[in-house]
Amino acid sequence: MTENATIETPSAPHPHHKGKHWIDDWRPEDPEFWSTVGKPIARRNLIFSIFAEHIGFSVWLLWSIVVVQMTAAADGSAAASGWALTTTQALWLVAVPSGVGAFLRIPYTFAVPVFGGRNWTVISAMLLLVPCLLMAWAVSNPGFPFVGLCLIAATAGFGGGNFASSMANISFFYPEKEKGWALGLNAAGGNIGVAVAQKVIPLVVVAGGGVALSRAGLFYVPFAVAAAVCAFLFMNNLTEAKADVKPVFQSLRHPDTWIMSLLYIGTFGSFIGYSAAFPTLLKAVFDRGDIALMWAFLGAGIGSIARPLGGKLSDRIGGAKITAVSFVMLAAGAAAALWSVKAVNLPVFFIAFMFLFVATGIGNGSTYRMISKIFLVKGQDAGGAPETMVHMRRQAAGALGIISSVGAFGGFIVPLAYAWSKATYGNIQPALQFYVGFFLVLLVVTWFFYIRKSTRMGQVGV
């Protein structure tokens, strides 16, 4: 049997899903099936899912680095690109893609059961051509209306939606004991696209002298096409994942879906928000656009690398405990950043944000590990019958998408909070003070619902 062949069982035929890219019988929890058939297929799908999601994240955060070349200097003079955006305008341009991407994660979650994971990966990769080409056109025309820029920046949200469908799809491929690592790798491969874009694009737009911002969008056109082609050729659709959308709605009935959404705002919302805002903050707070263009990528890179570590630690120690540790780290990092702004200390500010990125990465991995474990426990408590466990896996996949959507709104809120703080108080200290308190509240929430031994989830070590 080839890896691409349709796997069928007499008890569950699906004649309408014939074709080499459809798999009708998928049993990752069966050790023999997993070791002989399942693992190679799952690995191949994970590899190309990571590639597609990586390009999606890169496109999603393109504006975070482009706006640094479009923001006016401290004396109000235009940048080398000919643009002269204010700090508030720049932060809006990085916030809008995050907000749209967060919203799109809901329909993207539904897209997997409607179209199939492979099929939707192809479609979503091709959609990335829209923001790339529109950006290339708009940024070449200094003086283009700001409202128009915001509308074009909004299309970059297509890249943010990719995460939800990718994670929901990959969650079906792996057995429970390996989901933390697999989902961590999938997410990290996507997240690191932010760092790659923030490192590569500044070099691309100045290659050969001058500043050609249009290259930022054009650079990712061939990569988006390549992601679509690879998904078409090498990925699979799982019949188990192509169910009705009812389980997604059913996942909304669980209080845990909404509690985990709040926690994910603190972890992933912080990661994507800080990734989007950090380059602009370096220029706005310390007037160091050079550092923003050369070194801001380190934050997103460190946070991305830390994500699978969070998943791995959670597999061994428990997701809730690792999540609690991440919130302690986030509160400490925000406090250090607050001190650095008051003291006007750039090195401490930079180090504090690197520490924040590490904490967000670890927390991203651990919260996602908690979700699948929570729904596993719910299935076991409901009797643990095979059909019950399949139904709960579908609900977990739906919850992953919903939680990723709600959490990603943090990427919209964080830049706007900094913009409000800067416009109202002349500095970002009030925003940082809020974050310290917010992370401490999330620490308490994590302990109350998932660590306390008097709770069901605390007893099983979610």
PyMOL commands that set and color helices and strands:
alter all, ss='L'
color gray80, all
select helices_A, chain A and resi 15-17+31-60+62-69+87-115+117-127+129-138+146-155+157-173+176-206+214-219+221-234+246-251+255-286+289-295+297-317+319-343+346-381+386-408+410-425+429-451+456-460
alter helices_A, ss='H'
color red, helices_A
select strands_A, chain A and resi 22-23+237-238
alter strands_A, ss='S'
color yellow, strands_A
deselect
rebuild
show_as cartoon
